[in-house]
């Protein structure tokens, strides 16, 4: 494909002027000369669009044409590529993406929700038109994990991809770990510091990480995107005592998104897990993200860096623009859409591993025996059992670590105990990363 922009500037329309949009403008202003040398041409924002024209965004917007109706951008011949940073799985972002790709205009986005739900259709549109659909900024901010999976690891069969995909959750868990404070208190602080949204549900309930995992799984295994098949559990029920027990056992708790592909199907799960201290993910702190991919020839690949914020995410957006300027892009999902496999979801109950179970129970005789009987009848072998807080009015904490066994047995244990008046709250289950 001939590079039409080798000498002429790459003319960009930027839709969405929040934290990341402002970061893109600042990055292009600061590193413009270097970027032009690497891209083979200047990259210039020529048009901008957002909901509020009068909002102060901390950058000078005077040099750029303001466009009230972003749906006009796809048809404009004086715009070479559209960057979408407004978010949302559906609505205006999806309409704009379809408009641009349908008329053969390259499209760059940071919208993981849209890609997780509609990425297959958008990839097909891009493929039909022969143009770029780029989304490095959609997963893990400034970490070049999309390029790494699509290009660097392209020759490998990937057996597993997993990682810490949400900086808000990682900040909360590592702060709880270091300071011994409870979830609600640390969440409130994270909101005050800007690490968490006013409504943090997408983050703390694991939905954001599930969107990213859906994309990574498709790239890793050559399978169709299937967000609905991701079993998702967030961190809102992790308590300080879980953090302490994990530390005593030689683990740290992290929200981990994990995908594996095998003969039994595609397994995708976002879940708080106990990570061994000798694993690199145990040492990913604060708002950092990290992704691990295991290939049959390259071995373990480990990507780590800042997963959010204006600088890292803007860096990923502009890296995509440089690729567009160079005409360096291929199929959006690393292979033609027709080549993607329709893989059935794997049965998680057949997975073999160890688990941590935490119960809050009545402080009375026979409770431990009741739990032990339930695990025995379900076929769960107990490696260790710890009881904390005897004679406290709000109950006793019982923590169990199991030997390796099928996950269905753990679920059977909980079903056997469901409705027991010995339990003061719903038990917590966290699997142990092997």
C-alpha positions in Angstrom: 0.0 0.0 0.0 1.4 3.3 -1.0 2.0 5.9 1.8 -0.1 8.9 0.7 1.2 11.0 3.6 5.0 10.6 3.2 5.4 14.3 2.6 2.0 15.8 3.3 0.8 16.0 6.9 -1.5 13.4 8.3 -4.7 15.4 9.1 -6.4 14.2 12.2 -9.9 14.8 13.6 -10.0 14.4 17.4 -13.4 13.5 18.9 -13.5 13.7 22.7 -11.5 16.2 24.7 -11.3 14.7 28.1 -8.1 13.6 30.0 -6.8 11.6 27.1 -7.8 14.0 24.3 -6.0 16.8 26.0 -3.0 14.5 26.4 -3.0 13.8 22.7 -2.8 17.5 21.9 -0.1 18.1 24.5 2.0 15.2 23.2 1.7 16.3 19.6 2.7 19.8 20.6 5.6 18.7 22.8 7.1 15.9 20.6 5.8 17.1 17.2 9.1 17.3 15.4 10.3 13.9 16.7 6.9 12.3 15.8 7.1 13.8 12.3 10.6 12.3 11.7 9.4 8.8 12.9 6.1 9.0 11.0 7.6 10.3 7.7 5.3 13.3 7.8 3.8 15.8 10.3 0.8 14.7 12.3 -1.6 17.5 12.7 -4.9 17.8 14.5 -7.1 19.9 12.2 -10.5 19.4 13.7 -11.9 18.7 17.2 -15.3 17.8 18.6 -16.7 17.3 22.1 -19.9 17.9 24.1 -19.0 21.1 25.8 -17.4 23.8 23.6 -16.7 26.2 26.5 -15.1 23.9 29.0 -11.5 24.7 30.1 -9.4 21.7 29.2 -6.0 23.2 30.1 -4.8 23.3 26.5 -5.1 25.9 23.7 -7.8 24.8 21.3 -7.7 28.0 19.2 -5.6 26.4 16.4 -8.2 23.7 15.7 -11.5 23.8 13.9 -14.4 23.1 16.3 -17.0 20.7 14.8 -20.4 20.5 16.5 -21.6 17.5 14.5 -19.0 14.8 14.6 -21.0 12.7 12.2 -19.8 15.0 9.4 -16.2 14.0 9.9 -16.3 10.7 8.0 -17.3 12.4 4.7 -14.7 15.1 4.8 -11.9 14.9 2.3 -9.6 17.2 4.3 -9.5 14.7 7.2 -7.3 11.6 6.8 -8.0 9.8 10.1 -10.5 10.1 13.0 -9.5 9.5 16.6 -12.4 8.6 18.9 -12.0 9.2 22.7 -15.6 9.6 23.9 -16.2 6.0 25.1 -19.3 3.9 25.4 -20.1 0.6 23.9 -22.9 1.9 21.7 -24.3 5.3 20.8 -22.3 8.1 19.1 -18.9 6.3 19.3 -20.2 3.2 17.5 -22.0 5.3 14.9 -18.9 7.3 14.2 -16.7 4.2 13.9 -19.1 2.6 11.4 -19.4 5.8 9.4 -15.6 6.2 9.1 -14.7 2.6 8.3 -17.6 2.2 5.8 -16.2 5.1 3.7 -12.6 3.9 4.0 -11.3 6.4 6.6 -8.8 5.0 9.1 -10.1 5.0 12.7 -8.2 5.1 16.0 -9.9 4.5 19.3 -9.3 3.9 23.0 -12.8 2.4 23.4 -12.4 -1.1 24.9 -16.2 -1.4 25.6 -17.1 -0.8 22.0 -14.4 -3.2 20.7 -15.4 -6.0 23.2 -19.0 -5.8 22.1 -18.7 -4.8 18.4 -15.1 -5.4 17.5 -15.9 -8.2 15.1 -18.2 -6.1 13.0 -15.9 -3.1 13.0 -12.9 -5.3 12.0 -14.9 -6.7 9.1 -15.7 -3.2 8.0 -12.1 -2.1 8.2 -11.0 -5.3 6.3 -13.5 -4.7 3.5 -12.4 -1.1 3.1 -8.7 -1.9 3.4 -8.1 0.7 6.1 -6.7 0.7 9.6 -8.7 0.1 12.8 -6.2 0.8 15.5 -6.8 0.5 19.3 -3.5 0.2 21.2 -4.9 2.6 23.8 -7.9 0.4 24.6 -5.9 -2.1 26.6 -3.4 -1.3 29.3 -2.9 2.4 28.5 0.7 3.1 27.3 1.9 -0.5 27.4 2.3 -1.7 23.8 0.6 -5.0 24.5 -1.7 -5.0 21.4 1.3 -4.5 19.1 3.2 -7.0 21.1 0.5 -9.7 20.7 -0.4 -8.8 17.1 3.2 -8.5 15.8 5.9 -9.5 18.3 4.3 -12.8 19.3 2.6 -13.5 16.0 4.6 -16.6 15.2 3.8 -18.3 18.5 0.9 -20.4 19.7 -0.2 -18.7 22.9 -1.5 -21.0 25.6 -2.5 -18.5 28.1 -2.8 -14.7 28.5 -3.5 -13.0 31.8 -2.7 -10.0 33.9 -3.7 -7.0 36.0 -5.9 -5.0 33.6 -7.4 -2.3 35.8 -5.4 0.3 37.6 -8.2 1.4 39.9 -8.6 -2.1 41.4 -4.9 -2.6 41.7 -4.5 0.7 43.5 -7.2 -0.2 46.0 -5.9 -3.7 46.7 -2.2 -2.7 47.1 -3.2 0.3 49.3 -5.3 -2.1 51.5 -2.3 -4.4 51.6 0.3 -1.8 52.6 -1.8 0.2 55.1 -4.2 -2.5 56.5 -7.3 -0.4 55.7 -10.7 -1.5 54.6 -12.1 -1.5 51.0 -14.7 1.3 51.5 -12.2 3.7 53.0 -9.6 3.1 50.3 -12.2 3.4 47.5 -13.2 6.8 48.9 -9.6 8.0 48.9 -9.1 6.6 45.4 -12.1 8.7 44.2 -10.7 11.8 45.9 -7.3 11.3 44.2 -8.9 10.7 40.8 -8.0 7.0 40.6 -11.6 6.0 40.7 -14.8 7.4 39.1 -17.7 8.9 41.1 -19.5 5.7 40.0 -16.7 3.1 40.2 -18.9 0.1 39.3 -17.3 -0.6 35.9 -13.9 -0.8 37.6 -14.5 -2.5 40.9 -17.0 -5.0 39.6 -14.5 -6.2 37.0 -16.3 -5.0 33.8 -13.5 -2.8 32.5 -11.0 -5.6 32.9 -13.4 -8.0 31.2 -13.6 -5.7 28.2 -9.8 -5.7 27.9 -9.5 -9.5 28.5 -12.0 -10.1 25.6 -9.8 -8.2 23.2 -6.6 -9.9 24.5 -8.1 -13.4 24.2 -9.1 -12.8 20.6 -5.6 -11.6 19.7 -3.9 -14.4 21.6 -5.9 -17.3 20.3 -7.3 -16.2 17.0 -10.9 -16.6 18.3 -13.9 -14.4 17.9 -14.5 -11.8 20.5 -17.0 -13.1 23.2 -17.5 -10.7 26.1 -20.6 -12.5 27.3 -18.5 -15.6 28.0 -16.2 -13.8 30.5 -17.0 -14.9 34.1 -16.6 -11.7 36.0 -16.2 -11.0 39.7 -14.9 -7.7 41.1 -13.2 -6.7 44.3 -15.9 -5.0 46.3 -16.2 -8.0 48.7 -12.5 -8.3 49.4 -11.9 -7.4 53.1 -8.8 -6.4 55.0 -8.8 -9.8 56.6 -8.4 -11.5 53.2 -5.4 -9.4 52.5 -3.8 -10.3 55.8 -4.6 -14.0 55.5 -3.1 -14.0 51.9 0.0 -12.3 53.2 0.4 -14.9 56.0 0.1 -17.7 53.4 2.7 -16.1 51.1 0.4 -14.5 48.6 -0.9 -11.1 47.5 -4.4 -10.5 46.2 -4.7 -9.1 42.7 -7.7 -8.7 40.3 -6.5 -11.0 37.5 -8.1 -11.3 34.0 -7.2 -14.8 32.6 -7.9 -16.5 29.3 -6.8 -20.0 28.2 -7.7 -21.8 25.0 -7.7 -25.6 24.7 -9.5 -28.6 23.4 -12.3 -28.1 26.0 -13.0 -24.6 24.8 -12.1 -21.0 25.6 -11.8 -20.1 29.3 -12.1 -16.4 30.2 -12.4 -15.1 33.8 -11.8 -11.8 35.7 -11.5 -12.6 39.4 -9.5 -11.6 42.5 -6.8 -14.2 42.9 -4.1 -15.1 45.4 -0.8 -14.5 43.5 2.4 -16.2 44.9 5.1 -13.8 46.0 7.6 -15.2 43.5 5.3 -14.4 40.6 5.9 -11.0 38.8 2.3 -10.0 39.1 2.6 -10.0 42.9 4.9 -7.0 42.6 2.8 -4.9 40.3 1.7 -2.1 42.7 -0.5 1.0 42.6 -2.2 1.9 39.4 0.2 -0.1 37.2 -1.0 -2.7 34.8 0.7 -5.8 33.6 0.0 -8.5 31.0 1.6 -12.0 30.7 1.5 -14.1 27.6 2.8 -17.6 27.4 4.0 -18.7 23.9 5.2 -22.1 22.8 8.5 -20.8 21.3 9.0 -17.4 23.0 8.1 -18.5 26.5 6.7 -16.1 29.0 6.3 -12.4 27.9 5.8 -9.8 30.6 4.4 -6.4 29.8 4.2 -3.8 32.6 3.6 -0.1 32.8 1.1 2.7 33.5 -2.3 1.5 32.4 -4.2 4.8 32.4 -3.9 8.5 32.5 -3.4 11.2 29.9 0.3 10.6 29.2 0.4 6.8 28.7 -2.9 6.6 26.9 -2.1 9.5 24.6 1.2 7.9 23.9 -0.6 4.8 22.6 -3.0 6.9 20.5 -0.2 8.8 18.8 1.7 5.5 18.3 -1.3 4.3 16.3 -1.4 7.5 14.3 2.3 7.0 13.4 1.4 3.6 12.1 -1.4 5.1 10.0 1.0 7.7 8.6 3.4 4.9 7.7 0.6 2.6 6.4 1.9 0.0 8.8 -1.2 -1.9 9.8 -2.8 -5.2 9.1 -6.0 -7.0 10.1 -7.4 -5.4 13.3 -7.7 -8.8 15.1 -4.3 -10.1 13.8 -6.0 -12.2 11.1 -8.9 -11.9 8.7 -12.3 -12.0 10.4 -13.2 -15.2 8.4 -10.2 -16.9 9.9 -11.2 -16.3 13.5 -12.3 -19.5 15.3 -15.8 -19.8 16.9 -14.6 -21.3 20.1 -17.1 -22.6 22.6 -16.8 -21.5 26.3 -14.9 -23.9 28.5 -16.5 -25.5 31.5 -14.8 -23.8 34.5 -16.0 -26.5 36.8 -13.5 -28.9 35.2 -10.6 -26.7 35.9 -8.1 -28.0 38.4 -6.5 -25.7 40.9 -6.3 -24.6 44.5 -8.6 -22.1 46.1 -9.0 -19.8 49.2 -12.4 -19.8 50.9 -13.3 -17.3 53.5 -16.4 -17.6 55.8 -17.8 -15.3 58.4 -19.6 -17.5 60.9 -21.4 -17.7 64.2 -19.1 -18.2 67.2 -20.6 -21.4 68.5 -19.7 -25.1 68.7 -20.1 -27.3 65.6 -19.6 -24.6 62.9 -16.1 -25.8 61.9 -17.4 -29.4 61.8 -20.3 -28.2 59.5 -17.9 -26.6 57.1 -15.5 -29.5 57.1 -18.4 -31.9 56.4 -19.5 -29.8 53.5 -16.1 -29.8 52.0 -15.7 -33.6 52.6 -19.0 -34.4 50.9 -18.2 -32.1 48.0 -14.8 -33.8 47.4 -12.7 -30.9 48.5 -9.4 -31.7 50.3 -8.4 -29.1 52.8 -4.8 -28.1 52.9 -5.1 -25.6 55.8 -7.9 -24.0 57.9 -7.5 -20.9 60.0 -9.9 -19.4 62.5 -9.7 -15.8 63.6 -11.6 -13.5 66.0 -13.1 -16.0 68.5 -15.5 -14.5 71.1 -16.1 -11.4 68.9 -19.7 -10.2 68.7 -19.6 -9.8 64.9 -18.6 -13.5 64.3 -15.6 -15.5 63.5 -13.5 -15.5 60.4 -12.7 -19.0 59.0 -10.2 -19.2 56.1 -9.6 -22.4 54.1 -7.0 -23.2 51.5 -7.7 -26.3 49.4 -5.5 -28.8 47.8 -5.7 -28.9 44.0 -9.0 -30.2 42.8 -11.8 -29.5 40.3 -13.5 -26.1 40.8 -16.9 -27.7 40.6 -16.2 -29.3 44.0 -15.7 -25.8 45.6 -19.0 -24.6 44.1 -20.6 -27.8 45.5 -19.3 -26.9 48.9 -20.9 -23.5 48.8 -24.2 -25.0 47.6 -24.2 -27.4 50.5 -23.7 -24.6 53.0 -26.2 -22.2 51.3 -28.9 -21.2 53.8 -27.0 -22.4 56.8 -27.7 -20.1 59.8 -24.1 -20.6 60.8 -23.0 -18.3 58.0 -23.3 -14.5 58.7 -22.4 -13.5 55.1 -21.9 -14.9 51.7 -18.6 -16.8 51.6 -15.7 -15.4 49.5 -13.9 -17.6 47.0 -10.6 -16.6 45.4 -8.6 -19.0 43.2 -4.8 -19.3 43.6 -2.7 -18.5 40.6 -0.5 -21.4 39.7 
